[in-house]
Amino acid sequence: MRITQNTLFKMYENSEKFTVLTCYDAIFASILENSGVEVLLIGDSMGNVLHGESTTLSVTLNDMIYHTRCVARGSNKAFIMADMPFGTYQASPEQAFENASKLIAAGAHMVKIEGGHVMAETINFLTQRGIPVCAHIGLTPQSIHQLGGYKVQGSDKNTARQLQQDAKILEKSGANMLLMEMIPAKLAKKITQTISIPSIGIGAGADCSAQVLVLHDMLGIYQGKQSTFVKNFMVGASSIQNAVANYVQAVKTGKFPSKEHEF
Ligand code: KIV
């Protein structure tokens, strides 16, 4: 049976953590879902881990459509989320709808878009027209030149308050989930407690409703710089399937992320 938004929301209501991993092709879609991963994210991190770029900015809508189709073909259980790449949704809600609908047609069940309160109108437009949205705040890699580097966000009073306000505004605008990247664990916990939609953390501590990692990071095969929040689950594992199952188990039992993986 296919995992739907309702399945994930029920898990959230029962305080059962769900797991997310990035996925870009059919074979991994089947490996990941058969090892217990509930959500497959076709991340624009493909720019880094598949294309060898130093940012996600060159990933195109056609790249995303192609990889979403591959993942959808290889999956018959997981919930499928696809990133909207840079430049395909920021101009207007209408632009976002036109492009998001292509990802949904390719097999995504939800799209993810980066940005705080400025994205509220777009999220409202999409969700009112049948496209579920995960909002992504904190470190938003598509704004890397504006942020000046891959740094922890929300570590001072003002930026922490802004992130809390953004989370509430995005929830109110209709966001179905909230992803928080590289923010202090205490702040992520506070935000998770004040919203009524599932939070997904990456470098945001153990108190989020779900966790996500980039597949190539958790398999220890990405050659670039590794962040503090990454754990290589291949260490001590007998196979990729075993490593992924260990990740799922560690998230569900609250063993990952541990203090060493948080800010
Ligand atoms: O593109 C991606 O892989 C992501 C994760 C970092 C959450 O957005």
Boltz pocket constraint, residues with backbone or C-beta under 6 A from the ligand:
constraints:
  - pocket:
      binder: B
      contacts: [[A, 22], [A, 41], [A, 42], [A, 43], [A, 44], [A, 45], [A, 46], [A, 83], [A, 179], [A, 181], [A, 202], [A, 212], [A, 214]]
      max_distance: 6.0
